[in-house]
Amino acid sequence: MMLPGLIYLLINNYLPLFGLSLAFKDVNYSKGIWDSDWIGFKNFEYLFKTDDAFIITRNTILYNAAFIVLGLIVSVGVAILLNEIRNKVASRFYQSVIILPFLISIIIVSYLVYAMFSVNTGMVNKTLLPALGLDPISWYTEPKYWPFILTVVHIWKAAGYSCIVYLAAIIGIDPEYYEAAKLDGASKWMQIRKITLPMITPVITILTLLGIGRIFYSDFGLFYQVPMDSGALFSTTNVIDTYVFRGLIQLGDIGMSSAAGFYQSLVGFVLVLVSNYVVRKIDKNNALF
């Protein structure tokens, strides 16, 4: 029964490791991958001498940090609100509505965003800005707006899925805690602060640390499809994943693309190990108490 999973793991996760050698080669199609000349760390040297390395690293870390913090706040908040809905039909309806964006293809999301921010036909330029007496904005050529747009789109799309995990943790809390708090005169806000949040803290901690472990990996569709691959926005929308894709597809630079991917994988691997170590420490301390 394990064989299909092991075969998939081997093909998808381990065989591609041989491609890491491309990061250290001057790839020549006529010679092939294995016979191409070794150039050591020159691909990495070229990558880090440009401004691209700083930009893609900065964008990847800052975006993911914002996604982790804001996603946590929104997901926990929504989960608490859903838990307060006593009507089962209404609760299931709201859960379905909230998780629906997660199920929508990022391609469709990109066109929904375009319908909002299109220069000539977008709702913002045609309806909202004129109502406020403001001039239309060329959204797809103005990088300064996109950190906010991408963050809102990500939270809208992903928070529904995360809140289901927190909702499951909240539902698992013994109702007797709340009954005792009500007898002591605790308000709803006090119950959330003193019971709900402390009881789901282990789940919050583990999911946050897992998010930190993947802080060097980005949602490719979000950063490539939603800004419509606009070159004018690269300063605020280009992350490691999109940089590797563009370097490979548009520039044909396999060596530097492999170097960027290797850099991403190495740092991500270290962060996963660190996160795993921290999670084990937290679990051990919780077990002691």
DOMARVEX-816619 format. One record per residue (C-alpha): y, z, x; residue in three letters. Coordinates in steps of 0.2 Angstrom, whole numbers. Example, Ala and Ser with C-alpha at 12.3 -4.5 7.8 and 13.67 -1.06 7.14 Angstrom:
atom Y:-22 | Z:39 | X:62 | aa:Ala
atom Y:-5 | Z:36 | X:68 | aa:Ser
This chain:
atom Y:0 | Z:0 | X:0 | aa:Met
atom Y:12 | Z:3 | X:15 | aa:Met
atom Y:8 | Z:-14 | X:22 | aa:Leu
atom Y:21 | Z:-25 | X:12 | aa:Pro
atom Y:35 | Z:-12 | X:16 | aa:Gly
atom Y:30 | Z:-11 | X:34 | aa:Leu
atom Y:30 | Z:-30 | X:36 | aa:Ile
atom Y:47 | Z:-31 | X:27 | aa:Tyr
atom Y:54 | Z:-18 | X:39 | aa:Leu
atom Y:47 | Z:-27 | X:54 | aa:Leu
atom Y:54 | Z:-44 | X:49 | aa:Ile
atom Y:71 | Z:-38 | X:43 | aa:Asn
atom Y:75 | Z:-23 | X:54 | aa:Asn
atom Y:65 | Z:-25 | X:71 | aa:Tyr
atom Y:63 | Z:-44 | X:75 | aa:Leu
atom Y:82 | Z:-47 | X:74 | aa:Pro
atom Y:84 | Z:-34 | X:88 | aa:Leu
atom Y:79 | Z:-48 | X:101 | aa:Phe
atom Y:96 | Z:-57 | X:96 | aa:Gly
atom Y:105 | Z:-43 | X:104 | aa:Leu
atom Y:103 | Z:-52 | X:120 | aa:Ser
atom Y:115 | Z:-65 | X:114 | aa:Leu
atom Y:129 | Z:-53 | X:117 | aa:Ala
atom Y:126 | Z:-54 | X:136 | aa:Phe
atom Y:124 | Z:-73 | X:137 | aa:Lys
atom Y:135 | Z:-88 | X:137 | aa:Asp
atom Y:125 | Z:-97 | X:123 | aa:Val
atom Y:122 | Z:-115 | X:127 | aa:Asn
atom Y:113 | Z:-125 | X:113 | aa:Tyr
atom Y:106 | Z:-137 | X:125 | aa:Ser
atom Y:97 | Z:-124 | X:135 | aa:Lys
atom Y:92 | Z:-113 | X:120 | aa:Gly
atom Y:94 | Z:-94 | X:118 | aa:Ile
atom Y:82 | Z:-88 | X:131 | aa:Trp
atom Y:87 | Z:-100 | X:145 | aa:Asp
atom Y:106 | Z:-98 | X:142 | aa:Ser
atom Y:115 | Z:-90 | X:157 | aa:Asp
atom Y:117 | Z:-71 | X:158 | aa:Trp
atom Y:135 | Z:-66 | X:159 | aa:Ile
atom Y:134 | Z:-47 | X:158 | aa:Gly
atom Y:148 | Z:-39 | X:149 | aa:Phe
atom Y:160 | Z:-54 | X:149 | aa:Lys
atom Y:159 | Z:-56 | X:130 | aa:Asn
atom Y:163 | Z:-38 | X:128 | aa:Phe
atom Y:177 | Z:-39 | X:141 | aa:Glu
atom Y:185 | Z:-54 | X:132 | aa:Tyr
atom Y:183 | Z:-45 | X:115 | aa:Leu
atom Y:192 | Z:-29 | X:120 | aa:Phe
atom Y:206 | Z:-38 | X:130 | aa:Lys
atom Y:212 | Z:-46 | X:114 | aa:Thr
atom Y:221 | Z:-37 | X:100 | aa:Asp
atom Y:207 | Z:-41 | X:88 | aa:Asp
atom Y:196 | Z:-26 | X:94 | aa:Ala
atom Y:209 | Z:-13 | X:90 | aa:Phe
atom Y:214 | Z:-21 | X:73 | aa:Ile
atom Y:196 | Z:-23 | X:67 | aa:Ile
atom Y:191 | Z:-5 | X:73 | aa:Thr
atom Y:207 | Z:2 | X:66 | aa:Arg
atom Y:205 | Z:-6 | X:49 | aa:Asn
atom Y:186 | Z:-2 | X:48 | aa:Thr
atom Y:188 | Z:16 | X:51 | aa:Ile
atom Y:204 | Z:19 | X:41 | aa:Leu
atom Y:198 | Z:10 | X:26 | aa:Tyr
atom Y:181 | Z:19 | X:26 | aa:Asn
atom Y:189 | Z:35 | X:29 | aa:Ala
atom Y:200 | Z:32 | X:13 | aa:Ala
atom Y:185 | Z:26 | X:3 | aa:Phe
atom Y:176 | Z:42 | X:8 | aa:Ile
atom Y:190 | Z:54 | X:4 | aa:Val
atom Y:197 | Z:46 | X:-12 | aa:Leu
atom Y:179 | Z:41 | X:-18 | aa:Gly
atom Y:174 | Z:59 | X:-17 | aa:Leu
atom Y:188 | Z:65 | X:-27 | aa:Ile
atom Y:187 | Z:52 | X:-40 | aa:Val
atom Y:168 | Z:53 | X:-42 | aa:Ser
atom Y:167 | Z:72 | X:-43 | aa:Val
atom Y:182 | Z:72 | X:-55 | aa:Gly
atom Y:174 | Z:59 | X:-67 | aa:Val
atom Y:157 | Z:68 | X:-66 | aa:Ala
atom Y:165 | Z:84 | X:-71 | aa:Ile
atom Y:174 | Z:76 | X:-86 | aa:Leu
atom Y:158 | Z:67 | X:-91 | aa:Leu
atom Y:149 | Z:84 | X:-91 | aa:Asn
atom Y:161 | Z:91 | X:-103 | aa:Glu
atom Y:158 | Z:78 | X:-116 | aa:Ile
atom Y:146 | Z:86 | X:-128 | aa:Arg
atom Y:142 | Z:71 | X:-140 | aa:Asn
atom Y:127 | Z:62 | X:-132 | aa:Lys
atom Y:131 | Z:45 | X:-139 | aa:Val
atom Y:149 | Z:46 | X:-132 | aa:Ala
atom Y:143 | Z:52 | X:-115 | aa:Ser
atom Y:131 | Z:38 | X:-113 | aa:Arg
atom Y:144 | Z:25 | X:-118 | aa:Phe
atom Y:156 | Z:32 | X:-106 | aa:Tyr
atom Y:143 | Z:32 | X:-92 | aa:Gln
atom Y:139 | Z:14 | X:-96 | aa:Ser
atom Y:157 | Z:9 | X:-95 | aa:Val
atom Y:160 | Z:18 | X:-79 | aa:Ile
atom Y:145 | Z:11 | X:-70 | aa:Ile
atom Y:148 | Z:-7 | X:-76 | aa:Leu
atom Y:160 | Z:-12 | X:-62 | aa:Pro
atom Y:147 | Z:-7 | X:-49 | aa:Phe
atom Y:135 | Z:-20 | X:-57 | aa:Leu
atom Y:148 | Z:-34 | X:-57 | aa:Ile
atom Y:147 | Z:-47 | X:-43 | aa:Ser
atom Y:160 | Z:-46 | X:-30 | aa:Ile
atom Y:164 | Z:-64 | X:-33 | aa:Ile
atom Y:169 | Z:-60 | X:-51 | aa:Ile
atom Y:179 | Z:-46 | X:-45 | aa:Val
atom Y:188 | Z:-57 | X:-33 | aa:Ser
atom Y:193 | Z:-68 | X:-47 | aa:Tyr
atom Y:198 | Z:-54 | X:-58 | aa:Leu
atom Y:210 | Z:-48 | X:-44 | aa:Val
atom Y:216 | Z:-66 | X:-42 | aa:Tyr
atom Y:220 | Z:-66 | X:-61 | aa:Ala
atom Y:231 | Z:-51 | X:-58 | aa:Met
atom Y:240 | Z:-56 | X:-42 | aa:Phe
atom Y:240 | Z:-75 | X:-42 | aa:Ser
atom Y:258 | Z:-80 | X:-37 | aa:Val
atom Y:260 | Z:-93 | X:-51 | aa:Asn
atom Y:249 | Z:-87 | X:-65 | aa:Thr
atom Y:245 | Z:-69 | X:-61 | aa:Gly
atom Y:248 | Z:-55 | X:-74 | aa:Met
atom Y:258 | Z:-45 | X:-62 | aa:Val
atom Y:270 | Z:-58 | X:-57 | aa:Asn
atom Y:271 | Z:-66 | X:-75 | aa:Lys
atom Y:272 | Z:-50 | X:-85 | aa:Thr
atom Y:274 | Z:-33 | X:-76 | aa:Leu
atom Y:287 | Z:-38 | X:-63 | aa:Leu
atom Y:299 | Z:-47 | X:-75 | aa:Pro
atom Y:298 | Z:-33 | X:-87 | aa:Ala
atom Y:304 | Z:-21 | X:-73 | aa:Leu
atom Y:317 | Z:-33 | X:-67 | aa:Gly
atom Y:309 | Z:-37 | X:-51 | aa:Leu
atom Y:306 | Z:-54 | X:-42 | aa:Asp
atom Y:288 | Z:-61 | X:-41 | aa:Pro
atom Y:279 | Z:-57 | X:-25 | aa:Ile
atom Y:268 | Z:-69 | X:-15 | aa:Ser
atom Y:253 | Z:-56 | X:-14 | aa:Trp
atom Y:241 | Z:-67 | X:-4 | aa:Tyr
atom Y:254 | Z:-69 | X:10 | aa:Thr
atom Y:260 | Z:-51 | X:11 | aa:Glu
atom Y:248 | Z:-40 | X:21 | aa:Pro
atom Y:257 | Z:-23 | X:17 | aa:Lys
atom Y:251 | Z:-22 | X:-1 | aa:Tyr
atom Y:233 | Z:-25 | X:3 | aa:Trp
atom Y:227 | Z:-8 | X:9 | aa:Pro
atom Y:232 | Z:-1 | X:-8 | aa:Phe
atom Y:224 | Z:-16 | X:-18 | aa:Ile
atom Y:208 | Z:-15 | X:-8 | aa:Leu
atom Y:207 | Z:4 | X:-10 | aa:Thr
atom Y:210 | Z:3 | X:-28 | aa:Val
atom Y:197 | Z:-11 | X:-31 | aa:Val
atom Y:184 | Z:-2 | X:-21 | aa:His
atom Y:186 | Z:15 | X:-30 | aa:Ile
atom Y:186 | Z:6 | X:-47 | aa:Trp
atom Y:170 | Z:-3 | X:-42 | aa:Lys
atom Y:160 | Z:11 | X:-33 | aa:Ala
atom Y:166 | Z:27 | X:-40 | aa:Ala
atom Y:155 | Z:25 | X:-56 | aa:Gly
atom Y:139 | Z:24 | X:-46 | aa:Tyr
atom Y:143 | Z:39 | X:-35 | aa:Ser
atom Y:148 | Z:50 | X:-50 | aa:Cys
atom Y:131 | Z:48 | X:-58 | aa:Ile
atom Y:124 | Z:57 | X:-43 | aa:Val
atom Y:136 | Z:71 | X:-44 | aa:Tyr
atom Y:134 | Z:72 | X:-63 | aa:Leu
atom Y:115 | Z:74 | X:-60 | aa:Ala
atom Y:119 | Z:88 | X:-49 | aa:Ala
atom Y:131 | Z:96 | X:-61 | aa:Ile
atom Y:118 | Z:95 | X:-75 | aa:Ile
atom Y:105 | Z:104 | X:-64 | aa:Gly
atom Y:116 | Z:120 | X:-64 | aa:Ile
atom Y:109 | Z:134 | X:-74 | aa:Asp
atom Y:120 | Z:136 | X:-90 | aa:Pro
atom Y:118 | Z:155 | X:-89 | aa:Glu
atom Y:132 | Z:154 | X:-75 | aa:Tyr
atom Y:144 | Z:147 | X:-87 | aa:Tyr
atom Y:139 | Z:159 | X:-101 | aa:Glu
atom Y:142 | Z:174 | X:-90 | aa:Ala
atom Y:159 | Z:167 | X:-84 | aa:Ala
atom Y:164 | Z:164 | X:-102 | aa:Lys
atom Y:160 | Z:183 | X:-106 | aa:Leu
atom Y:171 | Z:188 | X:-92 | aa:Asp
atom Y:185 | Z:177 | X:-99 | aa:Gly
atom Y:185 | Z:163 | X:-86 | aa:Ala
atom Y:195 | Z:148 | X:-91 | aa:Ser
atom Y:187 | Z:131 | X:-90 | aa:Lys
atom Y:197 | Z:127 | X:-74 | aa:Trp
atom Y:190 | Z:144 | X:-66 | aa:Met
atom Y:173 | Z:139 | X:-71 | aa:Gln
atom Y:175 | Z:122 | X:-62 | aa:Ile
atom Y:182 | Z:131 | X:-46 | aa:Arg
atom Y:170 | Z:145 | X:-45 | aa:Lys
atom Y:154 | Z:138 | X:-52 | aa:Ile
atom Y:153 | Z:119 | X:-53 | aa:Thr
atom Y:161 | Z:115 | X:-36 | aa:Leu
atom Y:152 | Z:128 | X:-26 | aa:Pro
atom Y:135 | Z:123 | X:-34 | aa:Met
atom Y:137 | Z:105 | X:-30 | aa:Ile
atom Y:144 | Z:107 | X:-12 | aa:Thr
atom Y:127 | Z:104 | X:-4 | aa:Pro
atom Y:126 | Z:87 | X:-12 | aa:Val
atom Y:145 | Z:83 | X:-8 | aa:Ile
atom Y:142 | Z:88 | X:10 | aa:Thr
atom Y:126 | Z:77 | X:12 | aa:Ile
atom Y:134 | Z:62 | X:4 | aa:Leu
atom Y:150 | Z:63 | X:14 | aa:Thr
atom Y:141 | Z:65 | X:30 | aa:Leu
atom Y:130 | Z:50 | X:26 | aa:Leu
atom Y:146 | Z:40 | X:22 | aa:Gly
atom Y:153 | Z:45 | X:39 | aa:Ile
atom Y:137 | Z:39 | X:47 | aa:Gly
atom Y:141 | Z:22 | X:40 | aa:Arg
atom Y:160 | Z:22 | X:43 | aa:Ile
atom Y:158 | Z:7 | X:55 | aa:Phe
atom Y:151 | Z:-4 | X:42 | aa:Tyr
atom Y:161 | Z:-11 | X:28 | aa:Ser
atom Y:159 | Z:-20 | X:12 | aa:Asp
atom Y:159 | Z:-38 | X:17 | aa:Phe
atom Y:162 | Z:-45 | X:0 | aa:Gly
atom Y:177 | Z:-33 | X:-3 | aa:Leu
atom Y:186 | Z:-38 | X:13 | aa:Phe
atom Y:181 | Z:-57 | X:13 | aa:Tyr
atom Y:180 | Z:-62 | X:-5 | aa:Gln
atom Y:194 | Z:-52 | X:-13 | aa:Val
atom Y:208 | Z:-57 | X:-2 | aa:Pro
atom Y:202 | Z:-75 | X:-4 | aa:Met
atom Y:200 | Z:-76 | X:15 | aa:Asp
atom Y:218 | Z:-78 | X:17 | aa:Ser
atom Y:223 | Z:-79 | X:36 | aa:Gly
atom Y:240 | Z:-71 | X:32 | aa:Ala
atom Y:232 | Z:-55 | X:27 | aa:Leu
atom Y:220 | Z:-53 | X:43 | aa:Phe
atom Y:231 | Z:-39 | X:50 | aa:Ser
atom Y:226 | Z:-28 | X:36 | aa:Thr
atom Y:210 | Z:-36 | X:29 | aa:Thr
atom Y:200 | Z:-40 | X:44 | aa:Asn
atom Y:186 | Z:-28 | X:48 | aa:Val
atom Y:171 | Z:-29 | X:60 | aa:Ile
atom Y:160 | Z:-37 | X:47 | aa:Asp
atom Y:172 | Z:-51 | X:43 | aa:Thr
atom Y:177 | Z:-53 | X:61 | aa:Tyr
atom Y:159 | Z:-56 | X:66 | aa:Val
atom Y:156 | Z:-69 | X:52 | aa:Phe
atom Y:172 | Z:-78 | X:55 | aa:Arg
atom Y:168 | Z:-79 | X:74 | aa:Gly
atom Y:151 | Z:-86 | X:71 | aa:Leu
atom Y:155 | Z:-98 | X:56 | aa:Ile
atom Y:173 | Z:-104 | X:60 | aa:Gln
atom Y:174 | Z:-102 | X:79 | aa:Leu
atom Y:156 | Z:-105 | X:83 | aa:Gly
atom Y:157 | Z:-91 | X:96 | aa:Asp
atom Y:140 | Z:-84 | X:96 | aa:Ile
atom Y:142 | Z:-73 | X:111 | aa:Gly
atom Y:158 | Z:-64 | X:106 | aa:Met
atom Y:152 | Z:-62 | X:88 | aa:Ser
atom Y:136 | Z:-54 | X:95 | aa:Ser
atom Y:146 | Z:-43 | X:106 | aa:Ala
atom Y:156 | Z:-37 | X:91 | aa:Ala
atom Y:140 | Z:-34 | X:81 | aa:Gly
atom Y:132 | Z:-25 | X:95 | aa:Phe
atom Y:148 | Z:-14 | X:97 | aa:Tyr
atom Y:147 | Z:-10 | X:78 | aa:Gln
atom Y:129 | Z:-6 | X:78 | aa:Ser
atom Y:130 | Z:5 | X:94 | aa:Leu
atom Y:144 | Z:16 | X:87 | aa:Val
atom Y:136 | Z:16 | X:70 | aa:Gly
atom Y:119 | Z:22 | X:77 | aa:Phe
atom Y:128 | Z:36 | X:86 | aa:Val
atom Y:137 | Z:41 | X:70 | aa:Leu
atom Y:121 | Z:41 | X:61 | aa:Val
atom Y:113 | Z:53 | X:74 | aa:Leu
atom Y:128 | Z:64 | X:74 | aa:Val
atom Y:128 | Z:65 | X:55 | aa:Ser
atom Y:109 | Z:68 | X:54 | aa:Asn
atom Y:112 | Z:82 | X:67 | aa:Tyr
atom Y:126 | Z:90 | X:56 | aa:Val
atom Y:116 | Z:89 | X:40 | aa:Val
atom Y:101 | Z:97 | X:48 | aa:Arg
atom Y:112 | Z:111 | X:54 | aa:Lys
atom Y:119 | Z:114 | X:37 | aa:Ile
atom Y:102 | Z:114 | X:29 | aa:Asp
atom Y:96 | Z:127 | X:42 | aa:Lys
atom Y:111 | Z:138 | X:39 | aa:Asn
atom Y:109 | Z:137 | X:20 | aa:Asn
atom Y:91 | Z:141 | X:21 | aa:Ala
atom Y:96 | Z:157 | X:31 | aa:Leu
atom Y:107 | Z:163 | X:17 | aa:Phe
